[in-house]
Amino acid sequence: MRSINRFTVAGNVGNVTSFEKAVKVSIAADRIWTNEAGKKETRTDWVTVTVFDDQAAWIKDNVSKGQPVIAEGRISNSSYEKDGQTIYTTDLVATTFNAFQPANTNAKD
């Protein structure tokens, strides 16, 4: 059987870090549910998205904190050493990245 490594995340931009040919975008994806007591709860998961080449250049010029975005690509796991500890990371390496204009909170119905 052929395997598939595809992941999609939609949320709001937290931070954009630029490198020479890439950017890393942190995306906040909220999960909202009702607990057993009937109270709504929210948890924010932060997903690091890496984008390369022309899309990275476009993001540097056009994407800002708080902006709603959607990214699709593959999951990539890596690790590095810091202070004698191995740090493991999981990123989405984007093949597509789309940004949207934030909703106008002052719009009249």
Phi, psi and omega in degrees: 000140178280141181264159180231132176236088183225135183217140178232136175227138175232135180179206181245143182292133174261314184206148174236120178249123184264141172235180184302310183237016183210164169227151170245125181244126173269131182240129178268119178244115182274142171244128181238132179212167176256125181282180183297335180275000179087007180266137178286137177235151179229138172229135178258123174259131178260127180243128176269125181244128177255131181231138184246164168056230187298321178296323179296317178298320179295317180298318179305323185268341192234354185243137182224167181304137178089348183286135176288136182218165171221136181227145178226143179178213183242154176278137177229126178257141177210175178211159175209164180262135176217121180052040178079002179250144174273124179255126179257138180231151173231120180239157168264124174264109191281138169258333174226145181213121180234137178246147181238158176286138177299147177296140179281109184286349180261006183293145178264143182291000000 
